[in-house]
Amino acid sequence: MSGLIIFAVVCWIFYITYKLPPESLESVLGGIGSFLISEKFCFFPLISVLVASVIANIVQAKVYRSHIQDLTEHRKYLVHGITTGELKPLVDHKSSGFDIKSNSVTGRQGEENVDR
């Protein structure tokens, strides 16, 4: 992106120097050179990067929000059955090696990980 911007600026300067008469060429090139050296030149890249960053953050927040909403809807359907009206409790959830019903640690955790 920065290479494209630099190329556009160089092409613009060449176009200006080609179209101007030779008597005014020195003052115009001097003005362009003093602008490139001045502190004002730094504001254009900084402002453009800031605007691009803000736009990217807004788009990213919208995408994340939609993904989170989609995941919550899928979780509600798969775990609880809220959308279908069939509330189902989890039967035997032993993925962590802890049996919820008997409040004991099972030895099957290592065996389950081997099968995966």
Sequence and secondary structure as in RCSB ss.txt:
>XXXX:A:sequence
MSGLIIFAVVCWIFYITYKLPPESLESVLGGIGSFLISEKFCFFPLISVLVASVIANIVQAKVYRSHIQDLTEHR
KYLVHGITTGELKPLVDHKSSGFDIKSNSVTGRQGEENVDR
>XXXX:A:secstr
 HHHHHHHHHHHHHHHHHHS HHHHHHHHHHHHHHHHSTHHHHHHHHHHHHHHHHHHHHHHHHHHHHHHHHHHHH
IIIII TTTT     S   TTSEETTTTEE THHHHHHHH 
